[in-house]
Amino acid sequence: MTRPITAGVDGTEESLAALAWAAREAVRRGLPLRVVHAWRFQSDLADRATQEQWVRDGVEEAVRTVVERHPGLGAATAVLEGAPVETLTAAAADAELLVLGSRGHGPVVGFLLGSVGQQVIAETARPVVLVRAGDEPTGEAAGREIVVGQQGDPDDSAAALRFAFETAAARGATVRAVRAWTLPPVFAYSPGSLKMLDEAGGLEPYEKKALAAAVQPWRERFPDVPVVEHVEMGSAGQVLLSEAGRAQLMVVGRRAHRTAVGARIGSVAHGVLHHADCPVAVVPHD
């Protein structure tokens, strides 16, 4: 089954930037584009049929604009009545990836993302890309990299690395694989870990070997994709954000954490989403 690139739109500048990004990605990957809008009836306005037609007209106009830019792009629209989170999560289920708009920077303005975007990211099993208003094709120019975070064992970041290499292959871009490390507390050392560190020659060489082992299968699968392996001491979120200036896309993995107040996406993904200027792809672990 061919999975479409799905964009969620709501008429905002951010969502229109997401739609434009999704259309370009669909063309690069040779996939169809699907545009989804979730709406709710408002009893203080016109009747239901009239409101739905208003929504359809707006969505179809936005789709016409991107199709005119990309002749031959297949695009379908779905105007669905329902709650945005549930509607977009359902739409993502059969998508190659879901693309949404992202608002603002920082803990105050950026928190608005949480009302829809972060909940969708936490609930869906598909990759979600967040795009800011003002995103332009020039941000995907040659020389700008696909930056992907890697942590833990090779399997822990396999899905994020696969997505990064697939995207880089479609764009002719370089992958920069980033692994951050910090000094563990003394009590975290065990005889087994001390032996591995000794065999590796120390902490930093150990981290470099761990990153190389995680990346190697994807180097072999995508031999034409240039790769830079970047190991740096610091918190994962800070190290990734320090590399955002060279990125045309930032890719982070996500392991959902469920709490009493619902699903959470993890501190690294949360921080990168709020503070990176470039589009950010959040990829759930396999």
Phi, psi and omega in degrees: 000132177278121180270134178279161163278121185251131178244132173267126181235149176220014178090350179284162179299322180296316183289329177290326173295320177297320179297317179297319178297315181298320180296317179297319181292322177298319178296315181299321184268356181067037182243156176286159177253135175237132183244125185241134174232126176260129181226159178231138179294133177244113188294341181273002178253216182282181179291169187301313183298320180294316179298318179297322179293322176303314181296313181301317180300317180295317180294316182295326177294318178297320180292319178302321182298314182286327179293324177297328178285335186230077179304136180094349178289125175278127183224134176238151179242149176222110176259111190238130177278126180160176179291138185302315184298309181296320182294315181289324178297318177295321180293329181288337188302323182249023180257152171295318172199158179250135182241127182230159174280152181230133182263136161055178179240163170085168187289340182270297180295317182300336182296337178301332176303327186295337183295332178227300189304310183292326177293320178296316179302316183290332187266333187272152177264008181250157176298143177234131178251131177253129185236135180272156174300144180089356177298135183232155177302334180299337178291347180257019183294158178303141181103337177271141194257162166268110183261126183231136177275138176232135178209160178071206179284165180308320182293333184296329183243014185300317183294317179294318179295317178301314180298317181297316181291321177299317181293317179297320179298320180291334185256352186067036185252167175270142171265128171251107180269123188244128175234121178261149178217153178228160178288123179284155175296155184304322184289350180280344180287140175232164177306321180293316181291323178296323179294317180296318179296320179296318180293328181279342180095011179131179185294308184295315175300325177298315180294322178296319178294322179296318179294316180300321180294323180290324185278332189307315179301328182278331170300318182290323181285330182235070186295340182271355180271118176295145183228136170242126177260122188237115177243129184213141178283131180150178177288149184301315181297316181293319180295316178298315181296330178293340179261359186295332182297336180263000190265139166268342176204136175254133181240126177231148176276164181214123170250116185295136175245124179261132180233182180297337182256012176117189183282145176236155187260356180099149187291325182293308179300318180301312182295317180294319179300321183282334192240345179280137178282330183280165172302147182234128175257127177252118188245118178293148177296149177295000000 
